[in-house]
Amino acid sequence: MSPTPLRYEAYEATVDRPNVVVDGSPNPGTVLSLTHWPGITAPPGTEADLSAQMAFRYLDRGADLHGDAELVTNNHFDQDGLVAVHALSAPEHALAHRELLEDLAAAGDFGTYRFREAARLSMVVHAFADVARSPVAPLAEDPDADLYRELLGRLPELVGNPDRVKDLWEDEDQALTDSEAAIASGVVQVSEQPEVDLAIVDFADPDQHWTGHRFSHRAFEDIHPMAVNNATDRFALLVVRGRRYRFTYRYETWVQYRSRRPEARVDLAPLADELTAAEPGSARWFADPPGELAPALGLVDGEESGLDRNDVLERLTRHLATAPAAWDPYAPAD
């Protein structure tokens, strides 16, 4: 017997009504949080890498903790949140397609996939959220709520036949195919330094690059992220294209990841200062704060560095090995 479905409502509309929040922060009306976000305690038995997996585990345990709450909500729109809301609002369909839907959530949040259909569905969700491409544009004053309502209604059809919206995924799907082929052929080489949880992505041709989506609203330049993330288990990436360098922490290091404990993020700002000071020319380095979703270290305005690869890599690995931890998603929020 399937649990009683909850009804999706926009986040701001639930602040004074009992609700279950998934993949986000609770509001004053929240009676239960199912989220891998930092600092939020998971109900026993629901702990998982993805919020969508947590929602399914909550169904597994009998959906017994939300009392009389009839609403499910989220404070932002993305693939993981969409699947989590769908699991609680349409549990019968969601449970029947659980494996694919969990992989869709992973494709959106972590840039990994097992089923190509899940990767393509994540591309479709990204297209819906892109104001320049969205089939439901223009979005209204609350685009997150609009996207939830639209895609919760469409998700069963999309899961059943993603080829019906092939125009929304075929170009990016080709970029993924090309990126995977480049890695397989050695045109792009992925090597690892496991002691600092680092993968180095080296381009034989610095002028070659591809683009892929991240989450529902961002792009990852240089190479499709799913190709790289499926090629390495390391959660820190250094992309090297000639003398253009970009380091990124994967999103798995921001959330309460459960299947393994990632190396803690460090503050990259001191390293950016060090690299800028070492530059023989005018190139400057920037660093995102450690609390960003996927903080990056790189060159301002896409400049070329005057430093060679080995110098940058040596300074980076030393900083990752010796700098203090600057982010702890597992510490309970105040």
Secondary structure, DSSP 8 states (H G I E B T S, - for coil): ------EE--GGGGTTS-EEEESS---TTEEEEE--STT----TT---SSHHHHHHHHHHTTS-SSTT--EEE-SS--HHHHHHHHHHHSHHHHHHTHHHHHHHHHHHHHS--SSHHHHHHHHHHHHHH-TTT-TT-S--S-HHHHHHHHHHHHHHHHHH-GGGGHHHHHHHHHHHHHHHHHHHHTSEEEEEEGGGTEEEEEESSTT----EEETTTEEE-SS-HHHHHTT---SEEEEEETTEEEEEE-GGGTS---SS-----B--HHHHHHHHHH-SSS--EEE--TTSSS-EEEEGGG---SS-HHHHHHHHHHHHHHS-B---TTS---
